[in-house]
Amino acid sequence: MATRIAVVTGGNKGIGFGIVRELCGNFDGKVYLTARDEGRGRAAIEELSKVGLSAHFHQLDVDDAESIANLADYIKKTYGGFDVLVNNAAIAYKNAATEPFAEQAENTIRVNYFGTLAVCHALFPLLRPHARVATVSSSCGHLSRINGSEPQATALRNKFGSPTLTEQELGDLMNQFIIKAKEGTWKEAGWPNSTYVVSKVGVSALTRIQQRAFDADQRPDMVVNSCHPGYVDTDMTSHRGPMTIKQGAVCPSYLAMLPPDIKEPRGAYLWHDKQVVDWVNGSTPSIV
Ligand SMILES: NC(=O)c1ccc[n+]([C@@H]2O[C@H](COP(=O)([O-])OP(=O)(O)OC[C@H]3O[C@@H](n4cnc5c(N)ncnc54)[C@H](OP(=O)(O)O)[C@@H]3O)[C@@H](O)[C@H]2O)c1
């Protein structure tokens, strides 16, 4: 049997670090902590080693095509394939950020949506049968967060929630949002006033599309889900979240280690307590 391999993006701190820690203790194989900055990544590996946990390092900037290609190449040459991918890396502008909305939109969608997509495009061909992919979305990534009542917002919700939405159409929606942000007309076009919300609705919608592709894949039992990890005490939340990093890692780690041949969740959106939430017609169990 080949050594099982797990890869976590943005693993040097916050929830990503918590997920690596959880996998080091419970995943039956090698765990790769990836980070865009080698120094920060290796420091995190060192921190884990102090508590007797062993993770491996590889550089990965999800916003850099060459870096993504390097990781794919390394996995292919070293192991031939891998088993678990946790898409955790993301950015969020602070409420007080002074960058123009259009700039925030372009950067947030590029990293959180198109960066995650590029990682999936490069790494999915290397996934082995029974692979598990966990994408860290957010409470902001529930479809209801496209929350306008005007017809334009309803039309957007219908598009995102369509069971036949394609990756191309979803990419077009993400790009349309950036265009509207640059024109200054995003609100009239039905979009919410948060670039982060749009990026996270995007990755949750992507998860549903990817599961359809997995279901049609020759490799058996491929599963991808997205989740809200909870409101967690990390740099991203300026340490306002009440949950610990360990608690925030619970649902993503659960999704990364779902047992073989599980019937559900598949292509689903989960809350931090592991409950499956109806992404299209439901509401979130709480606001955060
Ligand atoms: N904290 C919460 O309450 C909360 C709630 C809902 C969802 N989330 C989601 O949970 C995930 C982790 O968030 P967090 O709170 O742990 O945030 P965080 O403390 O800010 O950590 C984010 C991680 O992502 C990495 N990253 C950012 N851009 C990257 C890039 N281009 N390539 C590779 N890595 C990159 C960061 O690396 P650097 O150290 O190099 O910046 C860092 O390791 C994110 O997807 C976030 O949206 C968090």
The ligand as an SDF file (V2000), in Angstrom:
LIG
                    3D

 48 52  0  0  0  0  0  0  0  0999 V2000
  -11.0980   32.6510   11.9390 N   0  0  0  0  0  0  0  0  0  0  0  0
  -12.4120   32.5480   11.7060 C   0  0  0  0  0  0  0  0  0  0  0  0
  -13.2400   32.8700   12.5670 O   0  0  0  0  0  0  0  0  0  0  0  0
  -12.8930   32.0490   10.3830 C   0  0  0  0  0  0  0  0  0  0  0  0
  -14.2820   31.9860   10.1840 C   0  0  0  0  0  0  0  0  0  0  0  0
  -14.7660   31.4950    8.9870 C   0  0  0  0  0  0  0  0  0  0  0  0
  -13.8840   31.0520    8.0220 C   0  0  0  0  0  0  0  0  0  0  0  0
  -12.5350   31.1480    8.2360 N   0  0  0  0  0  0  0  0  0  0  0  0
  -11.6580   30.6220    7.1860 C   0  0  0  0  0  0  0  0  0  0  0  0
  -10.7230   29.7400    7.7930 O   0  0  0  0  0  0  0  0  0  0  0  0
   -9.5150   29.7200    7.0400 C   0  0  0  0  0  0  0  0  0  0  0  0
   -8.3510   30.0150    7.9610 C   0  0  0  0  0  0  0  0  0  0  0  0
   -8.5580   31.2890    8.5290 O   0  0  0  0  0  0  0  0  0  0  0  0
   -7.7510   31.8080    9.8110 P   0  0  0  0  0  0  0  0  0  0  0  0
   -8.7220   32.4800   10.6670 O   0  0  0  0  0  0  0  0  0  0  0  0
   -6.9050   30.7300   10.3380 O   0  0  0  0  0  0  0  0  0  0  0  0
   -6.8520   32.9470    9.1140 O   0  0  0  0  0  0  0  0  0  0  0  0
   -5.3640   33.4230    9.3770 P   0  0  0  0  0  0  0  0  0  0  0  0
   -4.9910   33.2530   10.7920 O   0  0  0  0  0  0  0  0  0  0  0  0
   -5.2820   34.7750    8.7460 O   0  0  0  0  0  0  0  0  0  0  0  0
   -4.4970   32.3800    8.5180 O   0  0  0  0  0  0  0  0  0  0  0  0
   -4.6450   32.3660    7.1260 C   0  0  0  0  0  0  0  0  0  0  0  0
   -3.6180   31.4070    6.5430 C   0  0  0  0  0  0  0  0  0  0  0  0
   -3.7270   31.4660    5.1170 O   0  0  0  0  0  0  0  0  0  0  0  0
   -2.4570   31.7580    4.5850 C   0  0  0  0  0  0  0  0  0  0  0  0
   -2.5060   32.4270    3.2950 N   0  0  0  0  0  0  0  0  0  0  0  0
   -3.0330   33.6080    2.9590 C   0  0  0  0  0  0  0  0  0  0  0  0
   -2.8270   33.8560    1.6610 N   0  0  0  0  0  0  0  0  0  0  0  0
   -2.1670   32.7820    1.1590 C   0  0  0  0  0  0  0  0  0  0  0  0
   -1.6600   32.4450   -0.1110 C   0  0  0  0  0  0  0  0  0  0  0  0
   -1.7520   33.2650   -1.1550 N   0  0  0  0  0  0  0  0  0  0  0  0
   -1.0610   31.2460   -0.2650 N   0  0  0  0  0  0  0  0  0  0  0  0
   -0.9320   30.3880    0.7670 C   0  0  0  0  0  0  0  0  0  0  0  0
   -1.3410   30.6830    2.0100 N   0  0  0  0  0  0  0  0  0  0  0  0
   -1.9600   31.8700    2.1940 C   0  0  0  0  0  0  0  0  0  0  0  0
   -1.7690   32.6150    5.6390 C   0  0  0  0  0  0  0  0  0  0  0  0
   -0.3850   32.6560    5.4210 O   0  0  0  0  0  0  0  0  0  0  0  0
    0.5310   33.8850    5.9710 P   0  0  0  0  0  0  0  0  0  0  0  0
    0.8300   33.6020    7.4170 O   0  0  0  0  0  0  0  0  0  0  0  0
    1.7190   33.8020    5.0840 O   0  0  0  0  0  0  0  0  0  0  0  0
   -0.2750   35.1390    5.8040 O   0  0  0  0  0  0  0  0  0  0  0  0
   -2.1740   31.8250    6.8710 C   0  0  0  0  0  0  0  0  0  0  0  0
   -1.3790   30.6740    7.0000 O   0  0  0  0  0  0  0  0  0  0  0  0
   -9.7110   30.7430    5.9320 C   0  0  0  0  0  0  0  0  0  0  0  0
  -10.1780   30.0920    4.7760 O   0  0  0  0  0  0  0  0  0  0  0  0
  -10.7960   31.6420    6.4820 C   0  0  0  0  0  0  0  0  0  0  0  0
  -11.4850   32.3260    5.4780 O   0  0  0  0  0  0  0  0  0  0  0  0
  -12.0290   31.6330    9.3840 C   0  0  0  0  0  0  0  0  0  0  0  0
  1  2  1  0
  2  3  2  0
  2  4  1  0
  4  5  1  0
  4 48  2  0
  5  6  2  0
  6  7  1  0
  7  8  2  0
  8  9  1  0
  8 48  1  0
  9 10  1  0
  9 46  1  0
 10 11  1  0
 11 12  1  0
 11 44  1  0
 12 13  1  0
 13 14  1  0
 14 15  2  0
 14 16  1  0
 14 17  1  0
 17 18  1  0
 18 19  2  0
 18 20  1  0
 18 21  1  0
 21 22  1  0
 22 23  1  0
 23 24  1  0
 23 42  1  0
 24 25  1  0
 25 26  1  0
 25 36  1  0
 26 27  1  0
 26 35  1  0
 27 28  2  0
 28 29  1  0
 29 30  1  0
 29 35  2  0
 30 31  1  0
 30 32  2  0
 32 33  1  0
 33 34  2  0
 34 35  1  0
 36 37  1  0
 36 42  1  0
 37 38  1  0
 38 39  2  0
 38 40  1  0
 38 41  1  0
 42 43  1  0
 44 45  1  0
 44 46  1  0
 46 47  1  0
M  CHG  2   8   1  16  -1
M  END
$$$$
